[in-house]
């Protein structure tokens, strides 16, 4: 091989390796939930309300969907998936198109007026402003992610 061909071959191989690593890393993020079709991994009800549908993704990349954050917590507490095997927990941003975001970064509001599917009645918010606006409408208690595990 000529030096120019070796360089091209090496660059191509490195690029392929980089893309492969990126593909593996992307498996840890949230997967789309098919509302109205996917079942809650804990209670087996159809996940139908995007404001409350949650997800955990294992370190192996398997996604489990839940219709309520309380189902997700119970699923892990019962040991179906060990907490150490979870790559990420994701909650929907109640105020912004229900985008699934890392649970540890979310601000939580528990209010009886939220009426989530399994009556956990907990909504997640990405910002203090959104939480304050929701709290003005739905009086309730502000919680942290760690509070849910107690």
C-alpha positions in Angstrom: 0.0 0.0 0.0 1.1 3.5 -0.7 1.5 5.9 2.3 -1.4 8.0 1.2 -3.7 4.9 1.1 -2.5 3.8 4.5 -3.3 7.2 5.9 -6.8 7.1 4.4 -7.4 3.6 5.6 -6.3 4.5 9.2 -8.5 7.6 9.3 -11.4 5.5 8.0 -10.8 2.8 10.7 -10.5 5.4 13.5 -13.8 7.1 12.3 -15.6 3.8 12.3 -14.3 3.0 15.8 -15.4 6.4 17.0 -18.9 5.9 15.6 -19.2 2.5 17.2 -18.3 3.9 20.6 -20.9 6.7 20.1 -23.6 4.2 19.2 -22.9 2.2 22.4 -23.0 5.3 24.6 -26.3 6.5 23.1 -28.1 3.4 24.4 -28.1 4.8 28.0 -30.4 7.7 27.2 -34.2 7.6 27.3 -36.1 5.8 24.5 -39.4 7.1 23.1 -42.5 5.9 25.0 -45.3 4.8 22.7 -48.2 6.3 24.7 -51.4 4.3 24.4 -49.4 1.2 23.3 -46.6 0.5 25.8 -47.4 -1.2 29.1 -46.2 -0.2 32.6 -43.5 -2.7 33.5 -44.8 -2.7 37.1 -48.6 -2.6 37.1 -49.2 -3.7 33.4 -51.6 -0.8 32.7 -51.2 1.0 29.4 -48.9 4.1 29.6 -51.3 6.7 28.4 -50.6 10.1 30.0 -47.3 11.7 28.8 -47.3 14.1 31.8 -46.6 11.1 34.1 -45.0 8.4 32.0 -41.5 7.6 33.3 -38.7 5.4 32.2 -35.6 3.6 33.5 -32.8 2.5 31.3 -30.4 -0.2 32.5 -26.7 -0.2 31.9 -27.2 -2.8 29.2 -29.5 -0.3 27.4 -32.9 -2.0 28.2 -35.7 0.6 28.7 -38.6 -0.1 31.1 -41.7 2.2 30.9 -44.0 3.1 33.7 -47.3 5.0 33.9 -46.4 6.7 37.2 -43.2 7.5 39.0 -44.5 5.4 42.0 -44.6 2.3 39.8 -41.0 2.9 38.8 -39.9 3.2 42.4 -41.8 0.1 43.5 -40.4 -1.9 40.5 -36.8 -1.1 41.7 -37.5 -1.5 45.4 -39.0 -5.0 44.7 -35.7 -5.9 43.0 -36.9 -6.6 39.5 -34.0 -4.4 38.4 -31.4 -3.5 40.9 -30.7 0.2 41.4 -27.0 -0.4 40.7 -27.9 -1.8 37.3 -29.8 1.4 36.3 -28.0 3.8 34.0 -30.7 6.4 34.3 -34.1 7.3 35.6 -36.2 9.7 33.5 -39.2 11.8 34.3 -41.3 13.9 31.9 -41.0 17.7 32.2 -44.7 18.4 33.1 -44.5 22.0 31.8 -42.5 21.5 28.6 -43.8 18.9 26.1 -43.2 16.1 28.6 -39.6 15.6 27.5 -37.9 12.8 29.4 -35.1 14.3 31.5 -32.8 12.8 34.2 -34.8 12.4 37.4 -32.0 13.5 39.7 -32.1 17.0 38.1 -35.9 17.4 38.3 -37.9 19.4 40.8 -41.0 17.5 42.0 -44.4 18.5 43.2 -46.8 16.1 45.0 -50.4 17.3 44.8 -53.8 15.5 45.1 -55.1 17.7 42.3 -52.5 16.4 39.8 -54.3 13.1 39.4 -51.7 10.8 37.9 -52.7 7.4 36.7 -51.7 5.4 39.8 -52.4 8.2 42.2 -48.8 8.9 42.9 -49.8 12.5 42.0 -46.3 13.6 41.4 -45.2 15.9 38.6 -41.6 16.8 37.6 -40.3 20.2 36.5 -37.0 21.2 34.9 -37.0 24.8 36.3 -37.9 26.6 39.6 -40.2 28.9 37.6 -42.2 26.1 36.1 -42.5 24.5 39.5 -43.7 27.7 41.1 -46.3 28.2 38.4 -47.7 24.7 38.8 -47.6 25.0 42.6 -49.7 28.2 42.4 -52.4 26.1 40.5 -51.9 22.8 42.3 -51.1 23.4 46.0 -48.8 20.6 47.3 -45.5 19.6 48.6 -42.1 20.1 46.9 -40.1 16.9 46.9 -36.6 15.8 45.8 -35.7 12.6 43.9 -34.2 11.2 47.1 -37.5 11.8 49.0 -39.3 9.3 46.7 -36.9 6.5 47.8 -37.6 7.0 51.5 
